């Protein structure tokens, strides 16, 4: 069986006022992170240098044209820098300029992946408010990337401590969730999660679907969405060939998943799954852009403006994202 060199992965520096530059600098100095892939930093060289100063590490890095990535000397980290001019970004300070630079760096990395110059993208934490101030028409970076790629069926997948979750609804008011549920949306979430689990190396994943109401609705006593929407969605997913089971009460489904009964869980709304996954591993959780044609992910935590610039931010979640991206990109190439 032919062997491939480690995949090239774009490491995007993230919001320049957040912890992204420093956790990426720490990760570049960690042989465990650079061994699994060929890092390609995307962002201004001066911002990487600032990250190294905060993290108190030194790595060999140099600006590099995208066309030269395949011939770059070993031991030197290439930095794809589109000539972004030095700006003052005080740590922990929200700004439109930070959002504009964040968008530009992420778009450059996505383009590198789209053209095959890199095999995956892992980006440092971004701030949604800064993205909006910086010109994004969307509420989050996932919609932004999907728009660039022309993707229409996509969603967020979270991974922590070996458990993968996704959700049928996302950044919407809780009061709107019941009206947004539909059997076809449940099928779509199951299908997306199944594809990600397979690329992550789980050949025959079992996916559990959570109920919406307390105790799974108690046969309509506490709500009927289980009977009218979720059960039909699970049945439709199974008929399509996906190993979906449920719905199961949300207060026990993760206990069963931790016992190894399920590889992934589909929840009905944002916090139903996020609370569980962040309890499992807030400092190691990974957010995956599911349903799109490229391998793109980020740490599950945010920009941590409260500790940015102090050098104390943990790089564990970013490094977990790099390892998972390398694993998924390697399988796609094989």
ROZA-936962 format. One record per residue (C-alpha): residue number from 1; residue in three letters; x, y, z. Coordinates in nm, 2 decimals. Layout:
   k   r      u      v      w
 NUM Ala      X      Y      Z
...
! end
This chain:
   k   r      u      v      w
   1 Unk   0.00   0.00   0.00
   2 Unk   0.15   0.34  -0.10
   3 Unk   0.25   0.57   0.18
   4 Unk   0.18   0.94   0.17
   5 Unk   0.38   1.22   0.33
   6 Unk   0.19   1.40   0.62
   7 Unk  -0.09   1.62   0.49
   8 Unk  -0.03   1.99   0.45
   9 Unk  -0.26   2.17   0.69
  10 Unk  -0.32   2.55   0.68
  11 Unk  -0.30   2.69   1.04
  12 Unk  -0.49   3.02   1.04
  13 Unk  -0.39   3.26   1.31
  14 Unk  -0.74   3.36   1.41
  15 Unk  -0.86   3.68   1.56
  16 Unk  -0.55   3.89   1.61
  17 Unk  -0.68   4.02   1.95
  18 Unk  -0.75   3.68   2.08
  19 Unk  -0.54   3.38   2.19
  20 Unk  -0.51   3.23   1.83
  21 Unk  -0.16   3.36   1.75
  22 Unk  -0.01   3.25   2.08
  23 Unk  -0.16   2.90   2.09
  24 Unk  -0.05   2.85   1.73
  25 Unk   0.30   2.96   1.82
  26 Unk   0.30   2.71   2.11
  27 Unk   0.17   2.43   1.88
  28 Unk   0.44   2.51   1.62
  29 Unk   0.70   2.46   1.89
  30 Unk   0.55   2.12   1.99
  31 Unk   0.69   1.83   1.78
  32 Unk   0.38   1.63   1.86
  33 Unk   0.17   1.87   1.66
  34 Unk   0.41   1.93   1.37
  35 Unk   0.49   1.56   1.33
  36 Unk   0.14   1.47   1.22
  37 Unk   0.12   1.72   0.94
  38 Unk   0.31   1.98   0.74
  39 Unk   0.20   2.31   0.89
  40 Unk   0.14   2.61   0.66
  41 Unk   0.07   2.92   0.86
  42 Unk  -0.18   3.16   0.70
  43 Unk  -0.16   3.51   0.83
  44 Unk   0.08   3.80   0.86
  45 Unk   0.43   3.71   0.96
  46 Unk   0.43   4.00   1.21
  47 Unk   0.13   3.85   1.38
  48 Unk   0.29   3.51   1.41
  49 Unk   0.60   3.68   1.55
  50 Unk   0.38   3.86   1.81
  51 Unk   0.23   3.52   1.90
  52 Unk   0.58   3.38   1.95
  53 Unk   0.67   3.67   2.18
  54 Unk   0.36   3.62   2.39
  55 Unk   0.41   3.24   2.41
  56 Unk   0.78   3.28   2.47
  57 Unk   0.88   3.03   2.20
  58 Unk   1.08   3.06   1.88
  59 Unk   1.02   2.86   1.56
  60 Unk   1.18   2.89   1.22
  61 Unk   0.92   3.05   0.99
  62 Unk   0.94   3.24   0.67
  63 Unk   0.70   3.40   0.42
  64 Unk   0.63   3.17   0.13
  65 Unk   0.43   3.19  -0.20
  66 Unk   0.15   2.93  -0.23
  67 Unk   0.31   2.79  -0.54
  68 Unk   0.63   2.72  -0.35
  69 Unk   0.47   2.51  -0.07
  70 Unk   0.57   2.18  -0.23
  71 Unk   0.94   2.27  -0.25
  72 Unk   0.98   2.44   0.08
  73 Unk   1.28   2.32   0.28
  74 Unk   1.22   2.08   0.57
  75 Unk   1.24   2.23   0.92
  76 Unk   1.12   2.58   0.80
  77 Unk   0.75   2.67   0.86
  78 Unk   0.60   2.84   0.55
  79 Unk   0.39   3.15   0.62
  80 Unk   0.14   3.25   0.35
  81 Unk   0.13   3.62   0.41
  82 Unk  -0.06   3.83   0.16
  83 Unk   0.12   4.15   0.26
  84 Unk  -0.12   4.24   0.54
  85 Unk   0.01   4.56   0.69
  86 Unk   0.11   4.57   1.06
  87 Unk  -0.17   4.70   1.28
  88 Unk  -0.21   4.75   1.65
  89 Unk  -0.45   4.49   1.80
  90 Unk  -0.46   4.53   2.18
  91 Unk  -0.52   4.19   2.33
  92 Unk  -0.88   4.13   2.42
  93 Unk  -1.01   4.43   2.23
  94 Unk  -1.30   4.38   1.98
  95 Unk  -1.26   4.57   1.66
  96 Unk  -1.38   4.58   1.30
  97 Unk  -1.02   4.57   1.18
  98 Unk  -0.97   4.24   1.36
  99 Unk  -1.28   4.10   1.19
 100 Unk  -1.17   4.22   0.85
 101 Unk  -0.82   4.05   0.89
 102 Unk  -0.98   3.74   1.03
 103 Unk  -1.21   3.71   0.72
 104 Unk  -0.92   3.77   0.48
 105 Unk  -0.70   3.50   0.65
 106 Unk  -0.97   3.24   0.66
 107 Unk  -1.07   3.30   0.30
 108 Unk  -0.71   3.27   0.19
 109 Unk  -0.68   2.93   0.37
 110 Unk  -1.00   2.80   0.22
 111 Unk  -0.88   2.89  -0.12
 112 Unk  -0.56   2.71  -0.06
 113 Unk  -0.76   2.40   0.04
 114 Unk  -1.00   2.44  -0.25
 115 Unk  -0.72   2.44  -0.51
 116 Unk  -0.54   2.15  -0.34
 117 Unk  -0.24   2.35  -0.21
 118 Unk  -0.32   2.22   0.14
 119 Unk  -0.52   1.92   0.24
 120 Unk  -0.71   2.07   0.54
 121 Unk  -0.76   2.39   0.73
 122 Unk  -0.75   2.44   1.11
 123 Unk  -0.82   2.80   1.21
 124 Unk  -0.76   2.98   1.54
 125 Unk  -1.06   3.10   1.74
 126 Unk  -1.26   3.38   1.57
 127 Unk  -1.50   3.63   1.73
 128 Unk  -1.85   3.64   1.57
 129 Unk  -1.91   4.00   1.66
 130 Unk  -1.58   4.11   1.51
 131 Unk  -1.66   3.91   1.19
 132 Unk  -1.98   4.10   1.16
 133 Unk  -1.82   4.44   1.22
 134 Unk  -1.55   4.34   0.97
 135 Unk  -1.80   4.28   0.69
 136 Unk  -1.94   3.93   0.72
 137 Unk  -2.31   3.92   0.63
 138 Unk  -2.35   3.60   0.83
 139 Unk  -2.39   3.51   1.20
 140 Unk  -2.09   3.28   1.21
 141 Unk  -1.79   3.16   1.02
 142 Unk  -1.95   2.84   0.90
 143 Unk  -2.21   3.02   0.69
 144 Unk  -1.93   3.24   0.56
 145 Unk  -1.72   2.95   0.44
 146 Unk  -2.02   2.76   0.30
 147 Unk  -2.11   3.07   0.10
 148 Unk  -1.76   3.09  -0.05
 149 Unk  -1.78   2.73  -0.15
 150 Unk  -2.14   2.74  -0.27
 151 Unk  -2.24   2.47  -0.02
 152 Unk  -2.60   2.45   0.09
 153 Unk  -2.62   2.15   0.33
 154 Unk  -2.38   2.20   0.62
 155 Unk  -2.36   2.22   0.99
 156 Unk  -2.14   2.23   1.30
 157 Unk  -2.01   1.90   1.44
 158 Unk  -1.83   1.89   1.78
 159 Unk  -1.59   1.63   1.90
 160 Unk  -1.46   1.58   2.25
 161 Unk  -1.32   1.28   2.44
 162 Unk  -1.40   1.06   2.14
 163 Unk  -1.77   1.15   2.12
 164 Unk  -1.91   1.34   1.81
 165 Unk  -2.22   1.55   1.82
 166 Unk  -2.42   1.77   1.59
 167 Unk  -2.76   1.94   1.61
 168 Unk  -3.07   1.99   1.40
 169 Unk  -3.10   2.37   1.49
 170 Unk  -2.81   2.59   1.59
 171 Unk  -2.79   2.96   1.66
 172 Unk  -3.16   3.04   1.70
 173 Unk  -3.38   3.14   2.00
 174 Unk  -3.49   2.84   2.20
 175 Unk  -3.85   2.94   2.16
 176 Unk  -3.82   2.89   1.78
 177 Unk  -3.67   2.54   1.80
 178 Unk  -3.99   2.33   1.78
 179 Unk  -4.12   2.51   1.47
 180 Unk  -3.78   2.46   1.30
 181 Unk  -3.77   2.08   1.34
 182 Unk  -3.86   1.85   1.05
 183 Unk  -3.79   1.49   0.97
 184 Unk  -3.58   1.58   0.67
 185 Unk  -3.36   1.80   0.88
 186 Unk  -3.30   1.51   1.12
 187 Unk  -3.20   1.29   0.83
 188 Unk  -2.97   1.56   0.70
 189 Unk  -2.80   1.58   1.05
 190 Unk  -2.76   1.20   1.07
 191 Unk  -2.62   1.18   0.72
 192 Unk  -2.36   1.46   0.79
 193 Unk  -2.25   1.31   1.12
 194 Unk  -2.22   0.97   0.97
 195 Unk  -1.99   1.10   0.69
 196 Unk  -1.77   1.27   0.95
 197 Unk  -1.75   0.97   1.17
 198 Unk  -1.64   0.75   0.87
 199 Unk  -1.37   1.00   0.77
 200 Unk  -1.26   1.00   1.14
 201 Unk  -1.19   0.63   1.12
 202 Unk  -1.51   0.47   1.25
 203 Unk  -1.62   0.23   0.99
 204 Unk  -1.97   0.14   1.12
 205 Unk  -2.08   0.42   1.35
 206 Unk  -2.40   0.41   1.55
 207 Unk  -2.57   0.74   1.58
 208 Unk  -2.82   0.82   1.86
 209 Unk  -3.09   1.09   1.82
 210 Unk  -3.20   1.30   2.12
 211 Unk  -3.55   1.37   2.22
 212 Unk  -3.66   1.74   2.25
 213 Unk  -3.89   1.72   2.56
 214 Unk  -3.83   1.61   2.92
 215 Unk  -3.83   1.23   2.95
 216 Unk  -3.87   1.20   2.57
 217 Unk  -4.21   1.36   2.59
 218 Unk  -4.36   1.07   2.80
 219 Unk  -4.58   0.96   2.50
 220 Unk  -4.72   1.31   2.45
 221 Unk  -4.76   1.41   2.82
 222 Unk  -4.47   1.67   2.79
 223 Unk  -4.49   1.74   2.42
 224 Unk  -4.55   1.54   2.10
 225 Unk  -4.25   1.64   1.88
 226 Unk  -4.09   1.30   1.95
 227 Unk  -4.39   1.13   1.79
 228 Unk  -4.47   1.38   1.52
 229 Unk  -4.12   1.48   1.40
 230 Unk  -3.83   1.30   1.56
 231 Unk  -3.94   0.94   1.53
 232 Unk  -4.03   0.98   1.16
 233 Unk  -3.69   1.14   1.10
 234 Unk  -3.51   0.85   1.26
 235 Unk  -3.72   0.60   1.07
 236 Unk  -3.64   0.79   0.74
 237 Unk  -3.27   0.79   0.82
 238 Unk  -3.27   0.42   0.89
 239 Unk  -3.46   0.36   0.56
 240 Unk  -3.19   0.55   0.38
 241 Unk  -2.93   0.32   0.52
 242 Unk  -2.79   0.52   0.82
 243 Unk  -2.75   0.35   1.16
 244 Unk  -2.97   0.59   1.36
 245 Unk  -3.15   0.50   1.68
 246 Unk  -3.38   0.69   1.92
 247 Unk  -3.51   0.93   2.01
 248 Unk  -3.37   0.89   2.36
 249 Unk  -3.42   1.14   2.65
 250 Unk  -3.15   1.40   2.64
 251 Unk  -3.07   1.37   3.01
 252 Unk  -2.95   1.01   2.97
 253 Unk  -2.84   0.99   2.61
 254 Unk  -2.48   1.12   2.68
 255 Unk  -2.44   0.88   2.97
 256 Unk  -2.51   0.59   2.73
 257 Unk  -2.28   0.74   2.47
 258 Unk  -2.00   0.76   2.73
 259 Unk  -2.05   0.40   2.80
 260 Unk  -1.98   0.33   2.44
 261 Unk  -2.33   0.25   2.31
 262 Unk  -2.31   0.53   2.05
 263 Unk  -2.04   0.69   1.85
 264 Unk  -2.23   1.01   1.78
 265 Unk  -2.53   1.20   1.90
 266 Unk  -2.77   1.43   1.71
 267 Unk  -2.94   1.69   1.93
 268 Unk  -3.23   1.92   1.86
 269 Unk  -3.08   2.25   1.97
 270 Unk  -2.75   2.42   2.05
 271 Unk  -2.70   2.39   2.43
 272 Unk  -2.85   2.04   2.44
 273 Unk  -2.53   1.90   2.30
 274 Unk  -2.28   2.18   2.37
 275 Unk  -2.32   2.15   2.75
 276 Unk  -2.24   1.78   2.73
 277 Unk  -1.94   1.81   2.50
 278 Unk  -1.79   2.10   2.68
 279 Unk  -1.81   1.91   3.01
 280 Unk  -1.64   1.62   2.84
 281 Unk  -1.35   1.83   2.73
 282 Unk  -1.37   2.21   2.71
 283 Unk  -0.99   2.25   2.67
 284 Unk  -0.97   1.97   2.41
 285 Unk  -1.30   2.00   2.22
 286 Unk  -1.30   2.05   1.84
 287 Unk  -1.56   2.21   1.61
 288 Unk  -1.58   2.06   1.26
 289 Unk  -1.74   2.21   0.96
 290 Unk  -1.97   1.92   0.86
 291 Unk  -2.13   1.87   0.53
 292 Unk  -1.88   2.06   0.32
 293 Unk  -1.63   1.93   0.06
 294 Unk  -1.32   2.03   0.26
 295 Unk  -1.17   1.93   0.59
 296 Unk  -1.20   2.25   0.80
 297 Unk  -1.21   2.27   1.18
 298 Unk  -1.12   2.49   1.48
 299 Unk  -1.09   2.46   1.86
 300 Unk  -1.44   2.45   2.02
 301 Unk  -1.35   2.74   2.26
 302 Unk  -1.36   3.10   2.18
 303 Unk  -1.11   3.38   2.15
 304 Unk  -1.07   3.41   2.53
 305 Unk  -1.03   3.79   2.53
 306 Unk  -0.99   3.78   2.91
 307 Unk  -0.66   3.60   2.90
 308 Unk  -0.53   3.70   2.55
 309 Unk  -0.18   3.83   2.55
 310 Unk  -0.09   3.67   2.89
 311 Unk   0.08   3.36   2.75
 312 Unk  -0.13   3.13   2.96
 313 Unk  -0.38   3.00   2.70
 314 Unk  -0.38   2.62   2.65
 315 Unk  -0.31   2.50   2.30
 316 Unk  -0.47   2.16   2.37
 317 Unk  -0.79   2.21   2.17
 318 Unk  -0.60   2.35   1.87
 319 Unk  -0.36   2.06   1.88
 320 Unk  -0.66   1.82   1.90
 321 Unk  -0.80   1.98   1.59
 322 Unk  -0.47   1.95   1.41
 323 Unk  -0.46   1.57   1.49
 324 Unk  -0.82   1.51   1.38
 325 Unk  -0.77   1.72   1.06
 326 Unk  -0.46   1.52   0.98
 327 Unk  -0.64   1.19   1.04
 328 Unk  -0.94   1.29   0.82
 329 Unk  -0.73   1.45   0.54
 330 Unk  -0.51   1.14   0.53
 331 Unk  -0.81   0.91   0.49
 332 Unk  -0.95   1.13   0.21
 333 Unk  -0.62   1.12   0.03
 334 Unk  -0.59   0.75   0.07
! end
